[in-house]
Amino acid sequence: MLSIFKNKKISFIIVAYKSKKFLTDCVNSITTHTSGEYEIVIVDNNSGENLDEIQNLSTSKIKIIYSSKNAGFGSGVNLGATQATGYWLCLLNPDTRLQGDIHTLSTIDKSTKLIGLSLVNQENKIQVYQYGDFPTPNSIISKRAKQQWQNPTQETITTDWISGGSICIEAKLFRELGGFDDRFFMYYEDIDLCHRAKQAGHQAYWTQQITIWHYEGGSESNIINTKQRYYKSQRQYIAKYYGQIWAVLLYPLHLMRMK
């Protein structure tokens, strides 16, 4: 196992929307646990909140970008990446707390350019569905992807996709891929990014070496809105890789699952 982060600057990118109440703890967790060179880039997605006091936590390390619109998570990360100067981009949700030093992270392959960190809930248990196989029309219809999810027995595993709430990706690769496809407002932009990375020959990994405490439901409290956005993005993903006809066929199934 070797460290791929040692002596490399990390740009933590946090996209926030009306989540100011979480940001102080998130930023403090980064400044407490990170030993090497880093910066924090916070993108406020036109929430109307003033985050200037957050910058005072570490004025030399924090950049705050106020977006003129809320175009979604992926678009916010893309904006933040334009101001990031790190070798690595590490994406965190505002309702998370880093529980280890990413600079100490090691991997099973020196060519690793895409790795996800373990998200744990308030009870310090691994959250479900933060990695997995690429969805297909059949796996969505049968719900096979969720039925097969299991807690990993190995510290680090290979996988098709990893959750956008804890992705670390080499900045050069992120830019080569064109960043997130911002047609996905929320959900599936992470799966799509990993899909394009794999098409370009880059394997995704997920590890329990570093854990990230995540307040479940902290960023989105309206269940109906969450489901609507999730299913819309799912259809967009399927249309992109399997054709529009499959997206049309999935629509009535999604309507039933909304009930």
Secondary structure, 3 states (H helix, E strand, C coil): CEECCCCCCEEEEEEECCCHHHHHHHHHHHHHHCCCCEEEEEEECCCCCCCHHHHCCCCCCEEEEECCCCCCHHHHHHHHHHHCCCCEEEEECCCEEECCCHHHCEECCCCCCEEEEEEECCCCCECCCCEECCCCHHHHHHCHHHHCCCCCCCCEEEECEECHHHEEEEHHHHHHCCCCCCCCCCCCHHHHHHHHHHHCCCCEEEEEEEEEEECCCCCCCCHHHHHHHHHHHHHHHHHHHHCHHHHHHHHHHHHHHHC
